[in-house]
Amino acid sequence: MMGDSFRKLCIGLAVLLVCGSNNLPEVQAQASQIKVALYIGRGVSAPAKKNLTRDLDNADDISWKSVDGDDISNGALTDVDALVVPGGSALKEAQSMGADARERVRRFVEKGGIYMGICAGAYLSSQAKDSDLGLLPLKTLDQEHWFRTADGTPVDVELTPLGMDVFGRKTSNVRILYENGPIFGPPTERPDSSFSPLGFYRSEVVAAGGERGVMLGAPAMVFSRYGLGLVLAISPHPEKTPGLHEMEPNALRWLYAHRTMQAASKRLPTRQSETSSSSKQMETPSERVSASLPATTSGNEGRDQRQSPSANERTSLGDRALRFAESIFDNATDVAYVHHEVPAARQVSTAPDGSMTARTDCSGFISYIVHSIAPRHYISVREREPDASYPQAKIWASFFDTLDSSQPTNGWLGITDWRNLQPGDLIAWKEGSAEARNTGHVMMVLRPPSGIRQEDGYRFIEIPVIDSSSVYHFSPERLPPNASQTHRNGLGEGNIRLILSANDEPIGYWAGTYWGEGDKPINGPTSSRLIRFARMVSLIH
């Protein structure tokens, strides 16, 4: 079982929502040269220095000079735009820089300078140790197991849309060499409004004796403002990764273009309050969605009528999860309702041509979505049934039953009133009788519920959902457009009904009818004392 300190971590980050590049400040015309100071004091590794000098030399619009702690103390930063601190040993870099030079670095950035740190330089920008610069309000996780790899290991990183812009990448997924860079934990104080993870670790390196899951979902790159200056911390090593040597020069160009903060500070990426104060998000645009993705309509219109949001609109963690679920729906060519006893990460597979196979049951599908989008959120559910390949629906329902509606727990918020359900929220119920073999059902909300209706003596609401099921749902029901199906057998969209008491409390569910029953009337509802709703929220508040 994970410890309480681990459960309170705020990564999943999936975590801060930022605007797209259309919302960035107006940039000033770039000068002929970006002037960079490259720190080469004791503690900087020779390979890191060699690779960075190569990349800086290859950039015609960047000029650079070497500096050490004495140079900084003697005013070497007065005529440069940016300070770059490479990898190596953060503690030795801090010691060789010295207290006076470290204070001068802080003032340099505070007055409008640029700081970019890679690996050890990223550690140095944080608050991991008292000797660090403290430019970012971050400490590190599992510091006692910092030595995760001896020779460097490639890891998967998912860039946010803003991260793609900063690093000049056309795709979000990138594999980067990792050599024990920082695994950042939650902000130690409320960060500047521009604070934005630019990429997230989607695979991990676990040290001997270390805890699995610590690295998954943690930010691989973080951008923020410090005073009038800009800070970029990069945990892995693009400069050591073949094919990625342009990432850091591109980042310097982006930072330089956006360096003037006095007039533009209010137009850098900022957080946006969500509709509910108890579920405020500080979600990143990875977490893979951004304002460029379609918004969900309200009402019972088909998905074809989703509108694209304006450049200012943000998407919550639930929205992102829903977009991911819909992308599987849109691209699935092989669909079936199957109890696929493999881990959550293997419930859905993607072919090189982008087509997807979704042979999975309801809990396998939801486990895949949550594991992919918010791995730390998934861990909180997974640990309740650690011996199973993935949590069954009844585990999701019992987990949701533990949640508070006013205070998130491990990134999860309970929803007590069905009227508050939003797209991307989850519904889980447990089969009514204790003897029932059916363990229940778990699904994702497509659109908010309808108003209360009455039919055949039942008071009920209808909720459009996306799920994997062997049961026909109430119309309108849609099956994946690229999968050849004549009936519901797995992934689909449709309406489920929740039966309400006189006090409008859900007391039963009514999913539909099994397809094998042909034209039989829709089955009646099943009573249940455990019908619960939940919302994924940011781990930062």
N, C-alpha and C positions, 0 to 999 in steps of 0.2 A: 504493500500500500504506500502511496505517496505521502510525504509529510505535509503538515499544515502549511509550512512555509512555502512548499512547492505549489500547493493549490492556490496560494494567494498571488502567485506571480502573474504579471500582466503581459503575457506575450500571446499571442495567438493571432496576435496582433495582426494576429491578427489584429491592427490596432488603431491607427489614426486615419480619418478620412480627409483627403486633401483635394483641392481643386485640380482640374486639368490645366494644361499649359495656357489655355486661353485666359485663365484668371491670374496669370503671373503678372508682375509689374512690367510696365513698359521698360524695355531695355535701352541702354544708351549705346551709341555707336562704338564698336570695339576698336580700341587703339591698335597700332601696328604690332605691339608686343605686350604680352601678359608677363609681368615681372614676378618671378618665383624665387623664393629662398628655400633651398633643400637642406634640411637638417642632416648633418653627417657626424654628429658628436658620438662619443662612446655609447654603445648600446644599439646603434643602428647596424643591422646585419649587412655584410658585404654583398650578398646576392640581391637584397632588397635595394640597396643603393645602386648597384650596377643596372638592374632592370629599370628603375625609375629614370636614371640619367639617360639610358638608351631611349626611352619613350619621350622624355623631354627634348632630347637632341633632335628627334625626328619630327617635332612639332615646330613648324616654321614661325608660328605666331606666339611662341613661348620662349622667353629668355630666362636663364636661371643662373644662380650662383650658390655655392656651398656656404653654409654657416654652421657654427657651433655655438655653445653657450656663451663663450666670451664675445663672439661677434654680435650676438643678440644683445648682450649687456652693453656693448659699445655702440648700439644704434643701427645695427644692420637691417632692421625691419622698416626703417623710416622711408626707404625708397623702393619697396616692393609691394606688390598687390596681394601676394599669397605666401603662406608658409606651409610647406609640405613636410610631414614627419613620417619616415618610412617604418617598415617593420623591424623587428629585433627584440629587444627587451625594454619594456616600458619603464621598469624601475631604473635600469641603467641609463636610459635616455633622460629620465627626470633628474637623476643624480648628476649626470654630466652637464645637463642644461643649467642646473643650479636654481636656487630660489629667486634670485634677482631676474634672471632671464625668463623664468616661468611667469613672473609677474608682468614682465614686459610683453610677453606673448599675449597674456590676457588683455592688456591695455591695447595692444595692436588690433586684436579682433574687436574689442569693445568699440573702438573708434572707427571701424569700418573695414578692417582687414579680413582676409579669407584664411581659414585654417582647414587643411585637409590632412587627416591622419589615416594611415593604412596599418592594420593589424596592431602592432605595438603603439603606433601613433594614434590609433583609435582608442586603445586603452587609455593613453595619455590625455585624451580629450574628455574623459569621463571623471567620475568621482570614485573610481574603484579603490584608489588609495589616497591617503592624505597628500602624497607628493604629486598627484595628478593635477592637470590644469583645471578641471571642473568646468569646462566649457559646455558640457552636456550634463543635465541632471540625472545621470544614469550610473548605476553600479552593475556589477557583473554577477552571473549566476554560477553556482557550483565552482567557485574559484579554487577550492582545494583540489579539483580535478582539471585544472586548466590545461595540463599537458595531455592532449587527446591524440596526438599523432606525432611520430618522430620525423617522418619524411615528407609530410604534406599529403593531403587526400582531397581529390575532387569532390565537391558537394553540389547539390542542386540548389539554386537560388531562383526565386520568382521575383522579378522586378515589378514594382508598381508602375502605373502609367507615368507618374512623375519621375520615377527612377529611370524608366526607359528614355525619357526626355533628357534627364541630367546626364546619363551615361552614353547617350547617342545610340541606343539599341532599338532595333525594329521589332524584336520579339521579347516577350516577358521572361521566358525560361532560359536560364544560362547555367552552365556548369563551371565552377570556379575553384581554383586550388585553395584549400584551407590549411593553415599552419598555426593553429592554436590562437586564433584571433578571439576577441571578446565575445561572450554570449551575454548580451545586455538584458538586464532585468527591468522592472518597472521604473518609471521616473521617481526620483526621491522627493520631488516637489512638482507643483504644477508647471509643466514646461511652457516655453514661449509658444504663442499661437501658431508659429510657422513649423513647429517640431513635427517631423514627418519621417517615419521609416521609408526607405526607398526600395527595399527588397527584403525578402524573408527566406530563411533557411527552410528548404523543403526536404532535405535529407540531413543526416547527422553523423557525427563522429563521437563515439562514446569512449571515454578513458577507462582504463582498468579501475574498477571500483566505483566508477561514476554512475549516474542515474540516467536511464534512457528517457528520452522525451524532452530533456532540458533544452536541446538545441532546436528541435522542431518548432517552427513558428516564430522563433526569435528573429529580430531584425538583423539582417546582414549588413545593411548600410543605413545610416541615420543622418538626416539633414536638419539643421535648426539655425536660428538666429541667436547671436550672443551680443547684446548691445546693438550696435549698428553693423556688426560684421556677420559673416556666415561661417558655419561649421559643417564639415562633412566628415563623418567617421565611417571607414570601410573596414569591416572585420576580415574578409578573405583577401586574396591576392590576385586581382585582375592582371597586374603587371607581370606576374609569374606564369600566367595561363596563356598558352598559345591561342592566338586569335582574338584575345581580349586586350591587347596592349594599348588600344585607343581609349579604353574606358576612363582612365584617370585624366589624360589630357582633355577628353571631351568634358569631363566633370569640371575641370578648371575653367574651361571656356564658358560653361553654363554659369558657374559661380561668379566669374568675372562680369558676365553680361548682366547679372542680377545683383551686383554688389552694392549699388547705391540704395540705401535703405531709408534715408530721411524722408523722401517723398513717396516711396513705394511700400513702406513697411506694412500698411494696412491691406495691401493687395497680394502679399505673399500667401501661400497656402495656409488656410486657417481652419479650425474646427467649426463645426456647426452643431448647434443644439438640436437634438431630436424632439419629436413631439411630446415625449414623456420625459419628465425630469429624472425619473428613476432609471431610464434606459439611455442616457446620453451616450453617444458613441464618440470615440476618438479613433475611428477606423481608418486604416490606410487604404489607398486605392489598390492594394493587393486584394491585398488581401483580395484578385485579378479584376475587380470591377472599378469603373470610374464613371464620370458623367457621360462618357461616350456610349455606355450601355443603355439598353432600352429600359424605360420605366414600366411599372406594372399598372394597368388600368384598374379602376375600381368597378364594382358591379359584376355582372355575369357575362360581359363581352368576351369573345374569343381572344386568344393571345395574339392573333394577327393584328389587333387594334392597339397594341402597346405603342406608346408614344416615346420618342426620344426626348430625354430631358434637356433643359437648357444647360449652358456651360456651367452655371452656378450650382446646379443640383448635386447633391451628394447621395451616396447609397450606403445603407447600413449593412452590418454584417449579415443580417437575415436576407436583405436584398441580394447580396453577393452570393449567398448560398442558393437562393432561388434561381439566380441567373445560371449558376453552375448546373443545377438540376435541369433547367430548361435546355441548356446546351447538350446535355446527355439525351434528353427527349428528342431534340432536333437532329442529332447525329447518329442515334442508335440504329443499327441495321440488323442486329440479332438480339431479340428480346424474349425473355421467358421468365415465368415465376418459378424460381428454383431456390431451394435451401442450399446455398453454395457455402460449404463449410471451409471457407478460407478467410484470412484476415480482411478487415475492412478495406485496406488499400488495394485488394485484388478483387473486389466485388464487381467492378466495372473495368474494362480494358479498352484501350484505344489503339487502333491499327495505324500504320504509317500514313495512310491516306486520310486520317481523321475520323474514319468511321468507328463506331463504338459498339461494344458487346455488353449488354446489361442483362445477364442471366442471374437474377438475384431475387430475394424476397424483400418484404417491406423494410425490415430492420437492417438487412444488408445494404439496401439502397441508401437509407438515411445515414447509416454508419459511414458509408463511403463518402457521402457529401460532407458530413461534419468533420470526418478525419481529414479530408482534403482541404477544406476551407479553414478550419480552426482546430488543429490537432490537439491543442491544450484543452479546449472545451470537450473534445471527444474523450480524452483521458479520464476526465471526471466521471463520465458514464461508464467507460470501459472497465474501470477498476472495481465496479460493483459486481461484475461477472468476469473475473480475470481468467477463468479457465475455459471460457467459451471463445470461439473464433471472433465473435462480435456480439454486442449486447442484443438480446431478444427484445421484442416489443414490450413485454411486461417489465423488463428492466428499465427501459426508457420511461414507461409510465410511473414506475415506483420512484425513479430518480426525480422526475418532474414533481412528484408528490412532496418531495422534501424541500422544494424551492420556495423562497420568500418572494412576494410580489413587490416589495419596496426596496430590498437590498439584494443586489446580485450575489450569487455564490459561484465562484470559479468561472465567471463569465456567463452564468445562466440566470435568467430572471423568470420567476413564475408568473403566469398570467391567470388571474382568478376569474375574470369576467370575459366571456366569449365575445362580448361587444368590442373588446380592445384588441382582438386578434388582427395582426398585420401580415402582409405577404412575407413569406420566409419564416414565420413562426412554425412551431411543431406541435402536433397533436398526437397523443398516445393514449390508448386505452387498453385495459386488461379484460380478457374474457370474463363474463359475469360469474360463471360457476367455478368453484375450486377444482372440480374434476375435469373441466374442459381441457382437451388437448390443445386447442387453439390458444396460443399465448397472448393474443391481442393484435393490435395493429398500431403502426406509427407512420405518420405522413407529414407533408409540408403544405402549409397554406399558400394557395395561389392568389386568392383575393379575399377581401373581408367577407364575413358571413352576410347572408341575406337577413331580412327581418323575420320575425316570428310568424310561422304559418301553422295552419291546422288542417289535418286530413285524417280520415278514418279514426277520429277520436284522439289523435296524437297532436300535441303541440311540439313543433320542431323548428330548427333552423337548418339551412343548407349552407355548406362551406365548400367552395371549390378547392380541390387539393391536387397535388401531384404525388404519386406513390407507385410502388410495385405491388400488384395485387392479382389474385386469381378471381376476383369478384368484380362483376360489372357494377359501376357506380351509377348514380342518377345522372340523367342528361343535363347539360350537354357533355358527352364524354368524347375524348379524343385519344387516339392511339398514335404512337410515334410514326411520323410520315414516311420514314425510310425503311421501316420494318414491315415485312409482309405478314399481316395478322388479320384473321377474320373475326376474332373475338378478343376480349381482354384476357391476356395471359402474361402478366408482368407489368412493365412500365406503362403508365397512362395518366390521363388527367380526367377528372370528373367531380361530381358533387357527392359528398357524404352528408348524412343527416344526423343531428344530435337531438335526441328527445329531451324535452324540458319538463321540469316539474312546474307546479303552480307558481313557484318562486323564481322561475326562469333558470334553475340550476340543471346542468346536464345530468340525466339519470339513465341514459341509454344511448346506444349508437345503432345506426342503420346504414350499412355501407352499400347494400345493393343485393344482387343475386349472383350465384355461381353460374358461370357461362354454360356449364354442362347441363343446366336445368332447362335449357332451351327457352321456350316461351312461357314458362311458369310465371305466375305473378311474383313481383319483387317480394323477397322475404320480409317478414315483420322485424321490428327492432329487437335488439338484445339489451337487457338491463345490465348495468355495470355501476359499481360504486367507485371505480377508478378511471375517470376520464380527465386527463390533465393536459394543460397547455404550457408551453415554455418558449422563451425567446433567447437567442444568443446575443449577448452584448459585449462590448469591448471590455477587456481586462483592465483598462485604464479608466479612471473616473475622476 
